[in-house]
Amino acid sequence: HMYCGPVAAAAAIQIDTCSPNFLIQEANQGPLHKKIFKEPLVFENGFIVPPTGPGLGVEFDEDVVKAHLVS
């Protein structure tokens, strides 16, 4: 289940790829999810392509993060 923020989504995708009994991952493709990472999550033919960078595989676009800060 992936009704969550983009960081939790990146973590879920990494867990999915190493779980032998994984079947389906829901995806939230809201506006923030599409632009908060320097390289957005990729979807091809109905599948999520796991990011390949270090750690969770994603890197924040700092300008987008700063524009959405809440105090």
CORRA-V749490 format. One record per residue. N is the residue number from 1. RES is the residue in three letters. SS is DSSP state (helix for helix, strand for strand, loop for the rest). PHI is phi as a letter, one per 40 degrees, with the letter a starting at -180 (999 if undefined). NEAR is the number of other C-alpha atoms within 10 Angstrom. Layout:
n & res & ss & phi & near
N & RES & SS & PHI & NEAR
N & RES & SS & PHI & NEAR
This chain:
n & res & ss & phi & near
1 & HIS & loop & 999 & 10
2 & MET & loop & b & 14
3 & TYR & loop & c & 11
4 & CYS & loop & a & 12
5 & GLY & loop & c & 12
6 & PRO & helix & c & 24
7 & VAL & helix & c & 16
8 & ALA & helix & c & 13
9 & ALA & helix & c & 21
10 & ALA & helix & c & 19
11 & ALA & helix & c & 14
12 & ALA & helix & c & 18
13 & ILE & helix & c & 22
14 & GLN & helix & c & 17
15 & ILE & helix & c & 12
16 & ASP & helix & d & 16
17 & THR & helix & c & 12
18 & CYS & loop & b & 9
19 & SER & loop & b & 9
20 & PRO & loop & c & 7
21 & ASN & loop & b & 8
22 & PHE & loop & c & 10
23 & LEU & loop & b & 7
24 & ILE & loop & b & 9
25 & GLN & loop & b & 14
26 & GLU & loop & c & 12
27 & ALA & loop & b & 17
28 & ASN & loop & b & 16
29 & GLN & loop & b & 14
30 & GLY & loop & c & 10
31 & PRO & helix & d & 8
32 & LEU & helix & c & 14
33 & HIS & helix & c & 17
34 & LYS & helix & c & 15
35 & LYS & helix & b & 17
36 & ILE & loop & c & 21
37 & PHE & strand & c & 18
38 & LYS & loop & d & 14
39 & GLU & loop & b & 15
40 & PRO & loop & c & 17
41 & LEU & loop & c & 21
42 & VAL & strand & b & 11
43 & PHE & strand & b & 12
44 & GLU & strand & b & 7
45 & ASN & loop & f & 6
46 & GLY & loop & g & 6
47 & PHE & strand & b & 11
48 & ILE & strand & c & 14
49 & VAL & strand & c & 13
50 & PRO & loop & c & 18
51 & PRO & loop & c & 18
52 & THR & loop & b & 10
53 & GLY & loop & c & 10
54 & PRO & loop & c & 8
55 & GLY & loop & g & 11
56 & LEU & loop & c & 18
57 & GLY & loop & g & 15
58 & VAL & loop & b & 21
59 & GLU & loop & b & 16
60 & PHE & strand & c & 15
61 & ASP & loop & c & 14
62 & GLU & helix & d & 12
63 & ASP & helix & c & 10
64 & VAL & helix & c & 14
65 & VAL & helix & c & 14
66 & LYS & helix & c & 9
67 & ALA & helix & c & 8
68 & HIS & loop & b & 11
69 & LEU & loop & c & 7
70 & VAL & loop & b & 6
71 & SER & loop & b & 3
